[in-house]
Amino acid sequence: MPPSSTLISVCLPVRNGAERITAVVDSILAQDHSDLELVITDNASTDDTESVCRDLASADDRIRYFRQPENIGLLNNFVFAGRQARGTYFRWVGDDDWLAPNCLSSCLKVFEADDRLVLVTMGVLYDLENGASETTPYHGTALTSDDPIERLAEMLRLLNSGYQLIDPLYGLMRREAIIPIPRRNMLREDEVFASKMALAGPWGHTREVLARRGWRGESRRVLARRLGVPGWTAHAATTLQGVELMRWVNSLDDLEPDQRRRARALVYRWYAGRQRNDWGRRSRKLVRLAQLR
């Protein structure tokens, strides 16, 4: 199927992004893949986001604009946006992101070369809070494996290796494979969802840098407020994440007994490693505090 006849949906959840959204919309509409739709879901913004989006939609019939009558939460707005997608493939995008003109077409070529794939990730340039920009190329191949446990092992390794290597939540996804995966509103839900997608099917990757994203470090407490989850979960984020990962592994009917055993062992090892990292950070923080006295 030629790329021009494959509909791709770009899903843009936004809340109070009036000053930022035009730039990312321009980069989406400038894609060299012509058969696309842009789904904007406005989470009851209180600034000028609605008027900006309605003006954008009136100027280009590829834009479909939805406005939530009340704040439904960050994750629910992302999920809603994805469910409005009509394309064979879709991609989420943030309101301060940027896509290279060949972002969609380059990822689509990877899909067309391998019909097993459920997701194609790409190189991303991150704009940091200090004004610098950086990217780290990913050279792994395990996520292309037909073995779901090998893919899970690689994803869990990446979760403890740093955010820059791969960003699956902002890859191009096969809609019918990804949209049905349930999501639970919790801290580190993005990491849980990435693990679920790794179990869903093989991934492709292009090392070409095809997107820019802003990156800001936020404490668990701040993230809990943004997500609308109880503050106490900030102290139990790793445990709750491990429980959700194990629950998902146990729920998959298509895993063989040996695969389920291997998956459980991987989650246990990931949990132990994350706990060691957490305790190490807390210990270093206590040392620094003691030195200030």
TORFIGU-154803 format. One record per residue (C-alpha): x, y, z; residue number from 1. Coordinates in steps of 0.001 Angstrom, whole numbers, plus 500000, padded with zeros to 6 digits. Layout:
// TORFIGU-154803
VODREN      X      Y      Z drenpa
VODREN      X      Y      Z    NUM
...
***
This chain:
// TORFIGU-154803
VODREN      X      Y      Z drenpa
VODREN 500000 500000 500000      1
VODREN 501564 503352 499034      2
VODREN 502175 505733 501955      3
VODREN 499835 508387 500544      4
VODREN 496821 506084 500966      5
VODREN 497489 505185 504602      6
VODREN 495665 507420 507076      7
VODREN 497749 508410 510114      8
VODREN 496211 510116 513143      9
VODREN 498206 512514 515314     10
VODREN 496564 512936 518713     11
VODREN 497240 516145 520643     12
VODREN 495865 516313 524196     13
VODREN 496136 519825 525635     14
VODREN 495203 521881 528677     15
VODREN 496017 525582 528864     16
VODREN 498442 525467 525948     17
VODREN 497321 528541 524010     18
VODREN 500817 530017 523832     19
VODREN 502486 526767 522714     20
VODREN 500105 524815 520565     21
VODREN 500376 526657 517240     22
VODREN 504026 525671 516765     23
VODREN 503431 521935 517178     24
VODREN 500293 522073 515012     25
VODREN 502301 523762 512247     26
VODREN 504904 520987 512391     27
VODREN 502183 518328 512143     28
VODREN 500407 519937 509210     29
VODREN 503760 520322 507415     30
VODREN 504339 516544 507263     31
VODREN 505342 515159 503882     32
VODREN 502830 512354 504462     33
VODREN 499652 513955 503192     34
VODREN 496966 511538 504385     35
VODREN 496749 512531 508040     36
VODREN 494312 513840 510602     37
VODREN 495090 515875 513697     38
VODREN 492886 515137 516718     39
VODREN 493039 517883 519352     40
VODREN 491369 517164 522692     41
VODREN 491132 520214 524940     42
VODREN 490856 519249 528600     43
VODREN 488605 522133 529710     44
VODREN 491310 524767 529279     45
VODREN 490805 528024 531154     46
VODREN 493031 530161 528906     47
VODREN 492613 530953 525185     48
VODREN 493280 527376 524044     49
VODREN 489717 526884 522786     50
VODREN 489707 529946 520542     51
VODREN 493192 529171 519201     52
VODREN 492196 525586 518393     53
VODREN 488915 526557 516761     54
VODREN 490755 529037 514549     55
VODREN 493280 526347 513588     56
VODREN 490507 523830 512836     57
VODREN 488587 526309 510696     58
VODREN 491711 526908 508610     59
VODREN 492488 523213 507899     60
VODREN 489902 520457 507543     61
VODREN 492425 517818 508637     62
VODREN 491991 519059 512216     63
VODREN 489262 517602 514446     64
VODREN 488787 519530 517683     65
VODREN 487127 518174 520840     66
VODREN 486639 520068 524091     67
VODREN 485979 518403 527419     68
VODREN 483263 520228 529406     69
VODREN 485244 519627 532600     70
VODREN 488762 518558 533570     71
VODREN 488899 514765 533151     72
VODREN 492539 514443 534156     73
VODREN 495805 514218 532251     74
VODREN 495744 510485 531483     75
VODREN 492051 510320 530628     76
VODREN 492502 513097 528086     77
VODREN 495364 511175 526454     78
VODREN 493229 508039 526321     79
VODREN 490272 509976 524920     80
VODREN 492449 511488 522198     81
VODREN 493719 508075 521139     82
VODREN 490215 506653 520969     83
VODREN 489149 509366 518525     84
VODREN 491857 508323 516072     85
VODREN 490620 506841 512812     86
VODREN 493944 506084 511145     87
VODREN 495607 502721 510668     88
VODREN 498452 504206 512702     89
VODREN 498442 506954 515307     90
VODREN 500828 508965 517428     91
VODREN 500399 511045 520546     92
VODREN 502160 514413 520658     93
VODREN 502616 516979 523427     94
VODREN 501544 520604 523124     95
VODREN 505157 521824 523216     96
VODREN 506635 519133 520926     97
VODREN 507870 519400 517337     98
VODREN 507892 516823 514538     99
VODREN 510331 516784 511632    100
VODREN 508579 516994 508228    101
VODREN 509454 513342 507500    102
VODREN 508548 512012 510946    103
VODREN 505406 510122 509944    104
VODREN 506628 508960 506535    105
VODREN 509907 507617 507932    106
VODREN 508138 505609 510629    107
VODREN 505568 504360 508121    108
VODREN 508369 502932 505959    109
VODREN 509524 500863 508935    110
VODREN 506001 499500 509388    111
VODREN 505700 498665 505707    112
VODREN 508938 496673 505831    113
VODREN 507703 494418 508665    114
VODREN 504017 493651 509166    115
VODREN 504674 492138 512621    116
VODREN 505286 495537 514200    117
VODREN 502884 497231 516614    118
VODREN 505061 500290 517307    119
VODREN 507902 502244 515714    120
VODREN 510060 504471 517899    121
VODREN 512485 507149 516736    122
VODREN 515361 509345 517773    123
VODREN 514214 512282 519912    124
VODREN 516018 515514 520777    125
VODREN 515221 516634 524324    126
VODREN 515187 520298 525289    127
VODREN 516320 520454 528916    128
VODREN 515398 522962 531604    129
VODREN 518901 524482 531558    130
VODREN 518513 525445 527894    131
VODREN 520658 522621 526521    132
VODREN 519431 519965 524085    133
VODREN 520620 516386 523895    134
VODREN 519810 513009 522419    135
VODREN 521120 509473 522988    136
VODREN 520977 507007 520087    137
VODREN 519433 503588 520765    138
VODREN 521195 500623 519154    139
VODREN 519266 497708 520671    140
VODREN 517437 495049 518669    141
VODREN 515697 492956 521350    142
VODREN 512394 494796 520958    143
VODREN 512068 493395 517420    144
VODREN 512034 489835 518800    145
VODREN 509057 487502 518340    146
VODREN 509551 486428 521970    147
VODREN 507406 488679 524218    148
VODREN 509585 487914 527234    149
VODREN 512733 489014 525438    150
VODREN 510969 492258 524553    151
VODREN 509798 492717 528146    152
VODREN 513322 492140 529432    153
VODREN 514658 494872 527169    154
VODREN 511905 497303 528151    155
VODREN 512496 496749 531866    156
VODREN 516219 497270 531311    157
VODREN 515518 500543 529542    158
VODREN 513278 501742 532382    159
VODREN 516324 501736 534662    160
VODREN 518733 503071 532019    161
VODREN 517396 506590 531420    162
VODREN 514599 508312 529564    163
VODREN 516617 509378 526511    164
VODREN 517299 505990 524923    165
VODREN 513781 505320 523712    166
VODREN 510380 506984 524103    167
VODREN 507648 504470 523204    168
VODREN 504703 506614 524316    169
VODREN 505515 509052 521511    170
VODREN 506216 506518 518783    171
VODREN 503982 505709 515823    172
VODREN 501577 502926 516836    173
VODREN 499337 500421 515114    174
VODREN 495944 501571 516376    175
VODREN 494163 498214 516520    176
VODREN 496986 496702 518616    177
VODREN 497579 499531 521092    178
VODREN 494265 501293 521770    179
VODREN 492620 498231 523456    180
VODREN 495412 498010 526072    181
VODREN 493922 499244 529384    182
VODREN 495610 502033 531323    183
VODREN 495445 502766 535042    184
VODREN 495883 506307 536393    185
VODREN 498921 506083 538664    186
VODREN 502466 507339 539050    187
VODREN 504827 505829 536459    188
VODREN 501860 504692 534411    189
VODREN 503864 505567 531311    190
VODREN 506452 502945 532263    191
VODREN 503755 500355 532928    192
VODREN 502093 501115 529594    193
VODREN 505431 500835 527772    194
VODREN 505896 497363 529303    195
VODREN 502399 496337 528235    196
VODREN 503147 497476 524689    197
VODREN 506381 495486 524698    198
VODREN 504355 492376 525478    199
VODREN 501803 493225 522766    200
VODREN 504125 492745 519797    201
VODREN 507490 493507 518154    202
VODREN 508707 497085 517748    203
VODREN 510710 498817 515068    204
VODREN 513049 501758 515521    205
VODREN 514633 504444 513370    206
VODREN 517697 506177 514805    207
VODREN 517025 509333 512827    208
VODREN 516043 512208 515127    209
VODREN 512484 512946 514029    210
VODREN 511037 514838 517008    211
VODREN 511832 517319 519751    212
VODREN 510343 517178 523211    213
VODREN 510709 519346 526279    214
VODREN 512035 517554 529345    215
VODREN 511613 518739 532904    216
VODREN 512402 516876 536070    217
VODREN 509446 516780 538449    218
VODREN 509180 515265 541894    219
VODREN 506780 512412 542541    220
VODREN 504612 514730 544625    221
VODREN 504281 517215 541761    222
VODREN 503497 514419 539316    223
VODREN 500899 513003 541698    224
VODREN 499115 516376 541760    225
VODREN 499219 516645 537958    226
VODREN 497776 513158 537592    227
VODREN 495193 513644 540335    228
VODREN 496315 510596 542335    229
VODREN 496674 510430 546151    230
VODREN 499845 512017 547476    231
VODREN 500777 508950 549515    232
VODREN 501373 506993 546300    233
VODREN 504549 509041 545803    234
VODREN 506105 507017 548643    235
VODREN 505025 503684 547176    236
VODREN 505429 504325 543457    237
VODREN 507877 501480 542827    238
VODREN 505804 498927 544738    239
VODREN 502569 499969 543037    240
VODREN 504275 499833 539654    241
VODREN 505569 496334 540379    242
VODREN 502112 495185 541459    243
VODREN 500542 496535 538262    244
VODREN 503205 494911 536085    245
VODREN 502686 491573 537809    246
VODREN 498917 491886 537527    247
VODREN 499236 492428 533792    248
VODREN 501610 489489 533296    249
VODREN 499194 487238 535201    250
VODREN 496235 488406 533106    251
VODREN 497665 487542 529674    252
VODREN 496043 484363 528377    253
VODREN 498380 483990 525406    254
VODREN 501510 483431 527505    255
VODREN 502770 479865 527847    256
VODREN 503480 478666 531430    257
VODREN 507236 478981 530894    258
VODREN 506832 482466 529438    259
VODREN 504733 483559 532413    260
VODREN 507337 482200 534813    261
VODREN 510106 484070 532980    262
VODREN 508054 487274 532914    263
VODREN 507395 487088 536652    264
VODREN 511079 486564 537337    265
VODREN 511912 489610 535218    266
VODREN 509451 491786 537129    267
VODREN 510885 490600 540450    268
VODREN 514435 491403 539301    269
VODREN 513362 494788 537946    270
VODREN 511631 495590 541244    271
VODREN 514691 494644 543288    272
VODREN 516930 496757 541073    273
VODREN 514622 499778 541209    274
VODREN 514372 499507 544996    275
VODREN 518175 499449 545273    276
VODREN 518354 502547 543085    277
VODREN 515696 504292 545171    278
VODREN 517450 503511 548432    279
VODREN 520761 504635 546966    280
VODREN 519299 508024 546024    281
VODREN 517735 508428 549463    282
VODREN 521030 507564 551162    283
VODREN 522940 510105 549073    284
VODREN 520331 512738 549867    285
VODREN 520635 512050 553589    286
VODREN 524428 512343 553351    287
VODREN 524126 515720 551635    288
VODREN 521684 516953 554247    289
VODREN 523981 515828 557032    290
VODREN 526913 517677 555474    291
VODREN 524904 520912 555460    292
VODREN 524499 520877 559229    293
***
